[in-house]
Each structure stands twice: as structure tokens, then as C-alpha cells.
């Protein structure tokens, strides 16, 4: 009977959805924790957390390969964006912001991650400014200015538009910090 087959398929799909949500939640949490580790300058912890996040994203992708209907799962999209933010922030701290190779085809995640990374870079600039590290603040300014400039060239709508507006606020915050540092004697 067809209904039994459909019921069986639905139950299998639900089990796969639960697995995706589990892996995606772990990836998102570890990406957030990696960002905090990077803010504390704990590169080893960040590297380990990002590695684990990447492994969980890979597990999601393996499930999605066989169940493409689940690509729109919100938890998966959120973990990709958080992972992108963490990897972009990490690359900024290493000297050159680069798109993570394992996300090169996830444009929405990259754009959201870029806009969110502007906030982490601004937070980092605040921390560096408290130690009078003008060079790091200047680097933060250049990076966030580049992000805002790039995002301004796109016709962003919805949540990406809101994130773009937030990135402009982060740029302004860094500009204020630069001004304050320039007035120090």
C-alpha cells in the first residue's frame, strides 16, 4: 500500500532531520565558542573548536547529499553562517581575511558571516584599544571598511540587509575608537 511507503519515508526523513539539527547545533555552538576563544587570544582552543564544527558540518552534508529536501533546514543554515563568521574572524586575526575553502559555494552563509565578522572585529578593536594597540585598530578599520564597501555594492534584502546595516554601525564604532586614539598624547 502506498500510504505505508509514504509513512515509512516520512519517518526516515524525520530521523535524518533530527540528526542534521543535532550536528548543526554542535557546529553552531563550537563556532560561537571559537569566536570567544579568538577574542581571548586562545588560538589552540579556537582551532580545535573550528575543527569539530567543520566535522559536524561535513556530517550534515553527508545526510543532505541523500536527502536534498532537507537543505533548507534553518539549523543547518545558521551553523554555516556562524562557522563562516568564525573562520573569517580567524583569518582577519591571522593577517588577511579569506573566504573559507569549505564554504566557497555557500554565498548566503559567506555574506552573513562577513557582516557578522565585522562585529567581532569591532569588539576586537575595542579590546586592542584598551591596550593602546593602534596598529590592530587600524587593521580592524581597514578590514571592516572593506567589508562594508563590498556589501554596499550588493542589492541586499531581508536579513542580509539588516546585517549590512549592523556592519555599518560597527564601522562607525571603530571610527570613533580611531578618533579617540588619535587624541591621546
TORKOL-4160 file (C-alpha; in steps of 0.2 Angstrom, whole numbers, padded with zeros to 4 digits, m for minus):
185
<pt num="1" X="0000" Y="0000" Z="0000"/>
<pt num="2" X="0007" Y="0017" Z="m0005"/>
<pt num="3" X="0002" Y="0026" Z="0012"/>
<pt num="4" X="0013" Y="0014" Z="0021"/>
<pt num="5" X="0028" Y="0018" Z="0010"/>
<pt num="6" X="0025" Y="0036" Z="0012"/>
<pt num="7" X="0024" Y="0035" Z="0031"/>
<pt num="8" X="0040" Y="0025" Z="0031"/>
<pt num="9" X="0049" Y="0038" Z="0020"/>
<pt num="10" X="0042" Y="0052" Z="0031"/>
<pt num="11" X="0048" Y="0043" Z="0047"/>
<pt num="12" X="0066" Y="0041" Z="0039"/>
<pt num="13" X="0066" Y="0059" Z="0034"/>
<pt num="14" X="0061" Y="0065" Z="0051"/>
<pt num="15" X="0076" Y="0054" Z="0059"/>
<pt num="16" X="0088" Y="0062" Z="0047"/>
<pt num="17" X="0081" Y="0080" Z="0051"/>
<pt num="18" X="0084" Y="0076" Z="0069"/>
<pt num="19" X="0102" Y="0071" Z="0065"/>
<pt num="20" X="0105" Y="0087" Z="0055"/>
<pt num="21" X="0099" Y="0098" Z="0069"/>
<pt num="22" X="0110" Y="0089" Z="0081"/>
<pt num="23" X="0126" Y="0091" Z="0071"/>
<pt num="24" X="0121" Y="0108" Z="0066"/>
<pt num="25" X="0118" Y="0114" Z="0084"/>
<pt num="26" X="0135" Y="0107" Z="0089"/>
<pt num="27" X="0143" Y="0116" Z="0074"/>
<pt num="28" X="0135" Y="0132" Z="0079"/>
<pt num="29" X="0139" Y="0131" Z="0097"/>
<pt num="30" X="0158" Y="0127" Z="0093"/>
<pt num="31" X="0159" Y="0141" Z="0081"/>
<pt num="32" X="0152" Y="0153" Z="0094"/>
<pt num="33" X="0165" Y="0146" Z="0107"/>
<pt num="34" X="0179" Y="0148" Z="0094"/>
<pt num="35" X="0175" Y="0166" Z="0092"/>
<pt num="36" X="0176" Y="0169" Z="0111"/>
<pt num="37" X="0192" Y="0159" Z="0111"/>
<pt num="38" X="0199" Y="0170" Z="0097"/>
<pt num="39" X="0193" Y="0186" Z="0107"/>
<pt num="40" X="0203" Y="0179" Z="0122"/>
<pt num="41" X="0218" Y="0175" Z="0110"/>
<pt num="42" X="0217" Y="0157" Z="0113"/>
<pt num="43" X="0221" Y="0151" Z="0096"/>
<pt num="44" X="0223" Y="0132" Z="0100"/>
<pt num="45" X="0206" Y="0131" Z="0108"/>
<pt num="46" X="0198" Y="0140" Z="0093"/>
<pt num="47" X="0207" Y="0129" Z="0081"/>
<pt num="48" X="0200" Y="0113" Z="0090"/>
<pt num="49" X="0183" Y="0120" Z="0091"/>
<pt num="50" X="0183" Y="0125" Z="0072"/>
<pt num="51" X="0189" Y="0108" Z="0068"/>
<pt num="52" X="0175" Y="0100" Z="0077"/>
<pt num="53" X="0162" Y="0112" Z="0069"/>
<pt num="54" X="0169" Y="0108" Z="0052"/>
<pt num="55" X="0167" Y="0089" Z="0056"/>
<pt num="56" X="0149" Y="0092" Z="0061"/>
<pt num="57" X="0145" Y="0102" Z="0045"/>
<pt num="58" X="0153" Y="0088" Z="0035"/>
<pt num="59" X="0141" Y="0075" Z="0044"/>
<pt num="60" X="0126" Y="0087" Z="0039"/>
<pt num="61" X="0132" Y="0087" Z="0021"/>
<pt num="62" X="0133" Y="0069" Z="0020"/>
<pt num="63" X="0115" Y="0067" Z="0026"/>
<pt num="64" X="0109" Y="0081" Z="0014"/>
<pt num="65" X="0118" Y="0073" Z="m0001"/>
<pt num="66" X="0105" Y="0059" Z="0001"/>
<pt num="67" X="0091" Y="0070" Z="0007"/>
<pt num="68" X="0091" Y="0086" Z="m0003"/>
<pt num="69" X="0074" Y="0091" Z="0003"/>
<pt num="70" X="0082" Y="0095" Z="0020"/>
<pt num="71" X="0094" Y="0108" Z="0013"/>
<pt num="72" X="0083" Y="0122" Z="0019"/>
<pt num="73" X="0084" Y="0117" Z="0037"/>
<pt num="74" X="0086" Y="0133" Z="0047"/>
<pt num="75" X="0098" Y="0125" Z="0060"/>
<pt num="76" X="0110" Y="0120" Z="0046"/>
<pt num="77" X="0109" Y="0137" Z="0038"/>
<pt num="78" X="0113" Y="0145" Z="0054"/>
<pt num="79" X="0128" Y="0134" Z="0058"/>
<pt num="80" X="0135" Y="0138" Z="0041"/>
<pt num="81" X="0134" Y="0157" Z="0044"/>
<pt num="82" X="0141" Y="0156" Z="0062"/>
<pt num="83" X="0155" Y="0145" Z="0055"/>
<pt num="84" X="0159" Y="0157" Z="0041"/>
<pt num="85" X="0159" Y="0171" Z="0054"/>
<pt num="86" X="0172" Y="0162" Z="0065"/>
<pt num="87" X="0183" Y="0157" Z="0050"/>
<pt num="88" X="0183" Y="0175" Z="0043"/>
<pt num="89" X="0187" Y="0182" Z="0060"/>
<pt num="90" X="0201" Y="0170" Z="0062"/>
<pt num="91" X="0208" Y="0174" Z="0045"/>
<pt num="92" X="0207" Y="0193" Z="0050"/>
<pt num="93" X="0217" Y="0190" Z="0065"/>
<pt num="94" X="0230" Y="0180" Z="0055"/>
<pt num="95" X="0233" Y="0195" Z="0044"/>
<pt num="96" X="0222" Y="0193" Z="0029"/>
<pt num="97" X="0203" Y="0189" Z="0028"/>
<pt num="98" X="0199" Y="0175" Z="0017"/>
<pt num="99" X="0184" Y="0165" Z="0012"/>
<pt num="100" X="0184" Y="0148" Z="0020"/>
<pt num="101" X="0188" Y="0135" Z="0006"/>
<pt num="102" X="0174" Y="0123" Z="0013"/>
<pt num="103" X="0161" Y="0137" Z="0011"/>
<pt num="104" X="0165" Y="0144" Z="m0006"/>
<pt num="105" X="0149" Y="0138" Z="m0013"/>
<pt num="106" X="0138" Y="0144" Z="0001"/>
<pt num="107" X="0136" Y="0163" Z="m0004"/>
<pt num="108" X="0122" Y="0167" Z="0009"/>
<pt num="109" X="0132" Y="0160" Z="0023"/>
<pt num="110" X="0148" Y="0169" Z="0017"/>
<pt num="111" X="0139" Y="0186" Z="0016"/>
<pt num="112" X="0130" Y="0184" Z="0033"/>
<pt num="113" X="0147" Y="0178" Z="0040"/>
<pt num="114" X="0156" Y="0193" Z="0033"/>
<pt num="115" X="0143" Y="0205" Z="0040"/>
<pt num="116" X="0144" Y="0197" Z="0057"/>
<pt num="117" X="0163" Y="0196" Z="0057"/>
<pt num="118" X="0163" Y="0215" Z="0056"/>
<pt num="119" X="0155" Y="0215" Z="0074"/>
<pt num="120" X="0168" Y="0203" Z="0080"/>
<pt num="121" X="0182" Y="0213" Z="0073"/>
<pt num="122" X="0174" Y="0229" Z="0081"/>
<pt num="123" X="0174" Y="0220" Z="0098"/>
<pt num="124" X="0192" Y="0215" Z="0095"/>
<pt num="125" X="0197" Y="0233" Z="0091"/>
<pt num="126" X="0189" Y="0239" Z="0107"/>
<pt num="127" X="0199" Y="0226" Z="0117"/>
<pt num="128" X="0215" Y="0231" Z="0107"/>
<pt num="129" X="0211" Y="0250" Z="0110"/>
<pt num="130" X="0211" Y="0247" Z="0129"/>
<pt num="131" X="0229" Y="0242" Z="0127"/>
<pt num="132" X="0233" Y="0257" Z="0116"/>
<pt num="133" X="0236" Y="0245" Z="0101"/>
<pt num="134" X="0234" Y="0257" Z="0087"/>
<pt num="135" X="0240" Y="0246" Z="0074"/>
<pt num="136" X="0227" Y="0232" Z="0077"/>
<pt num="137" X="0213" Y="0246" Z="0077"/>
<pt num="138" X="0219" Y="0252" Z="0060"/>
<pt num="139" X="0219" Y="0234" Z="0054"/>
<pt num="140" X="0202" Y="0232" Z="0060"/>
<pt num="141" X="0196" Y="0248" Z="0052"/>
<pt num="142" X="0203" Y="0243" Z="0035"/>
<pt num="143" X="0195" Y="0226" Z="0036"/>
<pt num="144" X="0178" Y="0232" Z="0041"/>
<pt num="145" X="0179" Y="0246" Z="0029"/>
<pt num="146" X="0182" Y="0233" Z="0015"/>
<pt num="147" X="0168" Y="0223" Z="0021"/>
<pt num="148" X="0155" Y="0237" Z="0021"/>
<pt num="149" X="0161" Y="0243" Z="0004"/>
<pt num="150" X="0159" Y="0226" Z="m0003"/>
<pt num="151" X="0142" Y="0223" Z="0004"/>
<pt num="152" X="0136" Y="0241" Z="m0001"/>
<pt num="153" X="0139" Y="0236" Z="m0019"/>
<pt num="154" X="0126" Y="0222" Z="m0017"/>
<pt num="155" X="0107" Y="0223" Z="m0018"/>
<pt num="156" X="0104" Y="0215" Z="m0001"/>
<pt num="157" X="0087" Y="0212" Z="0006"/>
<pt num="158" X="0079" Y="0204" Z="0021"/>
<pt num="159" X="0091" Y="0198" Z="0035"/>
<pt num="160" X="0107" Y="0201" Z="0025"/>
<pt num="161" X="0101" Y="0220" Z="0023"/>
<pt num="162" X="0099" Y="0221" Z="0042"/>
<pt num="163" X="0116" Y="0213" Z="0044"/>
<pt num="164" X="0124" Y="0225" Z="0032"/>
<pt num="165" X="0116" Y="0240" Z="0042"/>
<pt num="166" X="0124" Y="0232" Z="0058"/>
<pt num="167" X="0141" Y="0231" Z="0049"/>
<pt num="168" X="0140" Y="0250" Z="0045"/>
<pt num="169" X="0137" Y="0253" Z="0064"/>
<pt num="170" X="0152" Y="0243" Z="0068"/>
<pt num="171" X="0162" Y="0253" Z="0056"/>
<pt num="172" X="0156" Y="0269" Z="0064"/>
<pt num="173" X="0161" Y="0261" Z="0081"/>
<pt num="174" X="0179" Y="0258" Z="0075"/>
<pt num="175" X="0180" Y="0276" Z="0068"/>
<pt num="176" X="0175" Y="0283" Z="0085"/>
<pt num="177" X="0189" Y="0272" Z="0093"/>
<pt num="178" X="0202" Y="0278" Z="0080"/>
<pt num="179" X="0197" Y="0296" Z="0084"/>
<pt num="180" X="0199" Y="0294" Z="0102"/>
<pt num="181" X="0216" Y="0285" Z="0100"/>
<pt num="182" X="0221" Y="0300" Z="0089"/>
<pt num="183" X="0218" Y="0312" Z="0103"/>
<pt num="184" X="0229" Y="0303" Z="0115"/>
<pt num="185" X="0246" Y="0311" Z="0119"/>
